[in-house]
Amino acid sequence: MDKAALLKAVQAAQAGDWDAAHQIAQDYNSPTANWLHAVLHKIEGDEWNSKYWYGRSAGRSYDDFIDVTSELSAIHQSLCRNVDISA
């Protein structure tokens, strides 16, 4: 998993650039990437596809968060743990 790329995808999603975030997220196959992919489809309004990706995200669920803003923040925090993001 490329944490720096996934951080970039989260930042793009937080800035409202769903397409850029999706382009990055779909290139990776890790629980965190799948979680991000799920949230992106939730943002898009594609509930079926979103739930599919949640199923691949190691225990995450479509209903775990009330809003996507807090969920994107949680993904960002999980990626920042033990990662030097200053580079």
MDTraj code that builds the backbone (N, CA, C; nanometers):
import mdtraj as md
import numpy as np

residues = "MET ASP LYS ALA ALA LEU LEU LYS ALA VAL GLN ALA ALA GLN ALA GLY ASP TRP ASP ALA ALA HIS GLN ILE ALA GLN ASP TYR ASN SER PRO THR ALA ASN TRP LEU HIS ALA VAL LEU HIS LYS ILE GLU GLY ASP GLU TRP ASN SER LYS TYR TRP TYR GLY ARG SER ALA GLY ARG SER TYR ASP ASP PHE ILE ASP VAL THR SER GLU LEU SER ALA ILE HIS GLN SER LEU CYS ARG ASN VAL ASP ILE SER ALA".split()
xyz = np.array([
    [0.0846, -0.1178, 0.0000],
    [0.0000, 0.0000, 0.0000],
    [0.0890, 0.1238, 0.0000],
    [0.0582, 0.2167, -0.0837],
    [0.1299, 0.3434, -0.0914],
    [0.0537, 0.4471, -0.0088],
    [0.0966, 0.4636, 0.1177],
    [0.0248, 0.5534, 0.2082],
    [0.0249, 0.6967, 0.1578],
    [0.1353, 0.7401, 0.0985],
    [0.1415, 0.8773, 0.0489],
    [0.0378, 0.9001, -0.0610],
    [0.0222, 0.8040, -0.1494],
    [-0.0768, 0.8175, -0.2565],
    [-0.2181, 0.8173, -0.1995],
    [-0.2424, 0.7310, -0.1013],
    [-0.3759, 0.7267, -0.0415],
    [-0.4056, 0.8541, 0.0376],
    [-0.3044, 0.9111, 0.1016],
    [-0.3242, 1.0410, 0.1672],
    [-0.3623, 1.1472, 0.0647],
    [-0.2974, 1.1430, -0.0489],
    [-0.3292, 1.2375, -0.1567],
    [-0.4742, 1.2170, -0.2029],
    [-0.5180, 1.0923, -0.2102],
    [-0.6554, 1.0628, -0.2505],
    [-0.7548, 1.1158, -0.1477],
    [-0.7245, 1.0970, -0.0194],
    [-0.8125, 1.1484, 0.0854],
    [-0.8211, 1.3004, 0.0757],
    [-0.7080, 1.3645, 0.0573],
    [-0.7068, 1.5102, 0.0468],
    [-0.7864, 1.5567, -0.0742],
    [-0.7766, 1.4847, -0.1847],
    [-0.8548, 1.5191, -0.3036],
    [-1.0044, 1.5051, -0.2738],
    [-1.0410, 1.3974, -0.2065],
    [-1.1825, 1.3765, -0.1710],
    [-1.2315, 1.4865, -0.0780],
    [-1.1486, 1.5239, 0.0192],
    [-1.1870, 1.6299, 0.1120],
    [-1.2033, 1.7637, 0.0404],
    [-1.1297, 1.7811, -0.0690],
    [-1.1389, 1.9043, -0.1474],
    [-1.2519, 1.8985, -0.2506],
    [-1.3210, 1.7845, -0.2567],
    [-1.4331, 1.7714, -0.3491],
    [-1.3972, 1.7152, -0.4845],
    [-1.2751, 1.6675, -0.5009],
    [-1.2332, 1.6121, -0.6296],
    [-1.2481, 1.4600, -0.6268],
    [-1.3735, 1.4151, -0.6391],
    [-1.4055, 1.2735, -0.6318],
    [-1.3297, 1.1940, -0.7372],
    [-1.3247, 1.2456, -0.8595],
    [-1.2623, 1.1713, -0.9690],
    [-1.1144, 1.1460, -0.9428],
    [-1.0405, 1.2474, -0.9002],
    [-0.8976, 1.2291, -0.8719],
    [-0.8770, 1.1302, -0.7582],
    [-0.9589, 1.1419, -0.6549],
    [-0.9481, 1.0502, -0.5414],
    [-0.9770, 0.9069, -0.5853],
    [-1.0775, 0.8905, -0.6672],
    [-1.1159, 0.7573, -0.7147],
    [-1.0072, 0.6969, -0.8026],
    [-0.9476, 0.7773, -0.8876],
    [-0.8399, 0.7282, -0.9748],
    [-0.7254, 0.6689, -0.8928],
    [-0.6948, 0.7310, -0.7807],
    [-0.5873, 0.6809, -0.6943],
    [-0.6333, 0.5579, -0.6170],
    [-0.7471, 0.5669, -0.5518],
    [-0.7938, 0.4594, -0.4634],
    [-0.8103, 0.3274, -0.5365],
    [-0.8582, 0.3320, -0.6584],
    [-0.8845, 0.2076, -0.7300],
    [-0.7578, 0.1356, -0.7737],
    [-0.6441, 0.2007, -0.7611],
    [-0.5169, 0.1375, -0.7980],
    [-0.4573, 0.0521, -0.6867],
    [-0.5186, 0.0519, -0.5680],
    [-0.4622, -0.0189, -0.4530],
    [-0.5623, -0.1192, -0.3975],
    [-0.5095, -0.2250, -0.3385],
    [-0.5932, -0.3300, -0.2819],
    [-0.5463, -0.3605, -0.1402],
    [-0.5853, -0.2744, -0.0490],
    [-0.5573, -0.2933, 0.0932],
    [-0.6861, -0.2589, 0.1667],
    [-0.6992, -0.2997, 0.2921],
    [-0.8216, -0.2637, 0.3646],
    [-0.8478, -0.1127, 0.3670],
    [-0.7424, -0.0319, 0.3844],
    [-0.7611, 0.1132, 0.3887],
    [-0.8002, 0.1683, 0.2527],
    [-0.7361, 0.1203, 0.1475],
    [-0.7717, 0.1650, 0.0124],
    [-0.9151, 0.1256, -0.0203],
    [-0.9545, 0.0049, 0.0205],
    [-1.0908, -0.0402, -0.0041],
    [-1.1914, 0.0429, 0.0757],
    [-1.1539, 0.0807, 0.1974],
    [-1.2396, 0.1661, 0.2794],
    [-1.2583, 0.3009, 0.2098],
    [-1.1496, 0.3591, 0.1642],
    [-1.1583, 0.4866, 0.0930],
    [-1.2432, 0.4713, -0.0326],
    [-1.2217, 0.3640, -0.1059],
    [-1.2987, 0.3380, -0.2269],
    [-1.4476, 0.3306, -0.1937],
    [-1.4808, 0.2663, -0.0817],
    [-1.6197, 0.2558, -0.0369],
    [-1.6795, 0.3932, -0.0093],
    [-1.6042, 0.4779, 0.0587],
    [-1.6527, 0.6126, 0.0922],
    [-1.6729, 0.6940, -0.0352],
    [-1.5828, 0.6786, -0.1297],
    [-1.5967, 0.7533, -0.2546],
    [-1.7246, 0.7149, -0.3284],
    [-1.7582, 0.5867, -0.3280],
    [-1.8836, 0.5457, -0.3913],
    [-2.0046, 0.5915, -0.3097],
    [-1.9875, 0.6024, -0.1776],
    [-2.0942, 0.6578, -0.0935],
    [-2.1174, 0.8043, -0.1324],
    [-2.0094, 0.8789, -0.1505],
    [-2.0199, 1.0193, -0.1917],
    [-2.0918, 1.0290, -0.3263],
    [-2.0600, 0.9373, -0.4146],
    [-2.1188, 0.9369, -0.5485],
    [-2.2673, 0.9007, -0.5454],
    [-2.3096, 0.8353, -0.4380],
    [-2.4481, 0.7930, -0.4284],
    [-2.4723, 0.6519, -0.4787],
    [-2.3653, 0.5776, -0.5025],
    [-2.3730, 0.4402, -0.5520],
    [-2.3660, 0.3450, -0.4321],
    [-2.4801, 0.3277, -0.3645],
    [-2.4842, 0.2514, -0.2402],
    [-2.4409, 0.1061, -0.2595],
    [-2.4862, 0.0414, -0.3646],
    [-2.4515, -0.0995, -0.3862],
    [-2.3000, -0.1162, -0.3984],
    [-2.2388, -0.0353, -0.4832],
    [-2.0939, -0.0447, -0.5043],
    [-2.0190, -0.0068, -0.3770],
    [-2.0692, 0.0923, -0.3061],
    [-2.0076, 0.1325, -0.1805],
    [-2.0078, 0.0161, -0.0812],
    [-2.1216, -0.0497, -0.0670],
    [-2.1301, -0.1624, 0.0264],
    [-2.0392, -0.2772, -0.0156],
    [-2.0223, -0.2968, -0.1441],
    [-1.9281, -0.3980, -0.1930],
    [-1.7878, -0.3688, -0.1409],
    [-1.7435, -0.2432, -0.1548],
    [-1.6084, -0.2062, -0.1115],
    [-1.5954, -0.2074, 0.0404],
    [-1.7013, -0.1732, 0.1112],
    [-1.6974, -0.1872, 0.2574],
    [-1.6749, -0.3330, 0.2943],
    [-1.7347, -0.4236, 0.2203],
    [-1.7168, -0.5657, 0.2462],
    [-1.5732, -0.6114, 0.2296],
    [-1.4943, -0.5361, 0.1553],
    [-1.3529, -0.5685, 0.1332],
    [-1.2601, -0.4860, 0.2225],
    [-1.3169, -0.4097, 0.3150],
    [-1.2365, -0.3155, 0.3932],
    [-1.2106, -0.3607, 0.5370],
    [-1.2114, -0.4890, 0.5599],
    [-1.1730, -0.5457, 0.6903],
    [-1.2556, -0.4927, 0.8067],
    [-1.3834, -0.5202, 0.8027],
    [-1.4676, -0.4894, 0.9180],
    [-1.5380, -0.3560, 0.9162],
    [-1.5187, -0.2769, 0.8161],
    [-1.5888, -0.1484, 0.8073],
    [-1.7293, -0.1721, 0.7532],
    [-1.8196, -0.0803, 0.7875],
    [-1.9581, -0.0936, 0.7436],
    [-2.0089, 0.0390, 0.6883],
    [-2.1019, 0.0290, 0.5986],
    [-2.1640, 0.1455, 0.5356],
    [-2.2205, 0.2421, 0.6396],
    [-2.2674, 0.1889, 0.7508],
    [-2.3343, 0.2708, 0.8518],
    [-2.2456, 0.3092, 0.9704],
    [-2.1147, 0.2875, 0.9612],
    [-2.0253, 0.3171, 1.0738],
    [-2.0156, 0.4658, 1.1065],
    [-2.0306, 0.5520, 1.0085],
    [-2.0152, 0.6965, 1.0275],
    [-2.1416, 0.7682, 0.9836],
    [-2.1717, 0.8767, 1.0514],
    [-2.2908, 0.9556, 1.0194],
    [-2.2703, 1.0348, 0.8911],
    [-2.1488, 1.0846, 0.8705],
    [-2.1228, 1.1646, 0.7507],
    [-1.9863, 1.1312, 0.6918],
    [-1.9713, 1.1595, 0.5625],
    [-1.8469, 1.1256, 0.4934],
    [-1.7311, 1.2154, 0.5352],
    [-1.7602, 1.3354, 0.5818],
    [-1.6530, 1.4245, 0.6263],
    [-1.5766, 1.3638, 0.7432],
    [-1.6491, 1.3154, 0.8420],
    [-1.5818, 1.2533, 0.9565],
    [-1.5177, 1.1207, 0.9174],
    [-1.5767, 1.0504, 0.8228],
    [-1.5173, 0.9240, 0.7792],
    [-1.3876, 0.9476, 0.7024],
    [-1.3850, 1.0473, 0.6160],
    [-1.2605, 1.0802, 0.5456],
    [-1.1528, 1.1231, 0.6454],
    [-1.1906, 1.1960, 0.7491],
    [-1.0945, 1.2341, 0.8532],
    [-1.0403, 1.1113, 0.9248],
    [-1.1259, 1.0136, 0.9500],
    [-1.0816, 0.8900, 1.0152],
    [-0.9843, 0.8124, 0.9265],
    [-1.0100, 0.8098, 0.7977],
    [-0.9175, 0.7437, 0.7054],
    [-0.7842, 0.8169, 0.7052],
    [-0.7905, 0.9484, 0.7002],
    [-0.6683, 1.0292, 0.7025],
    [-0.5873, 0.9994, 0.8278],
    [-0.6529, 0.9967, 0.9425],
    [-0.5841, 0.9689, 1.0690],
    [-0.5226, 0.8292, 1.0688],
    [-0.5939, 0.7321, 1.0154],
    [-0.5401, 0.5955, 1.0129],
    [-0.4170, 0.5870, 0.9237],
    [-0.4142, 0.6642, 0.8170],
    [-0.2982, 0.6646, 0.7287],
    [-0.1795, 0.7400, 0.7889],
    [-0.2067, 0.8383, 0.8701],
    [-0.0999, 0.9198, 0.9289],
    [-0.0292, 0.8523, 1.0443],
    [-0.0897, 0.7513, 1.1017],
    [-0.0232, 0.6802, 1.2107],
    [0.1047, 0.6171, 1.1591],
    [0.2132, 0.6476, 1.2276],
    [0.3438, 0.5899, 1.1955],
    [0.3928, 0.6224, 1.0544],
    [0.3471, 0.7356, 0.9999],
    [0.3907, 0.7757, 0.8669],
    [0.4454, 0.9175, 0.8752],
    [0.5610, 0.9388, 0.8170],
    [0.6169, 1.0728, 0.8086],
    [0.5566, 1.1382, 0.6855],
    [0.4593, 1.2277, 0.7068],
    [0.3916, 1.2905, 0.5939],
    [0.4538, 1.4258, 0.5578],
    [0.5662, 1.4583, 0.6181],
    [0.6299, 1.5865, 0.5874],
    [0.7082, 1.5814, 0.4573],
    [0.7350, 1.4632, 0.4072],
    [0.8153, 1.4495, 0.2852],
    [0.7327, 1.4790, 0.1623],
])
top = md.Topology()
chain = top.add_chain()
for i, resn in enumerate(residues, 1):
    res = top.add_residue(resn, chain, resSeq=i)
    for name in ("N", "CA", "C"):
        top.add_atom(name, md.element.get_by_symbol(name[0]), res)
traj = md.Trajectory(xyz[None], top)
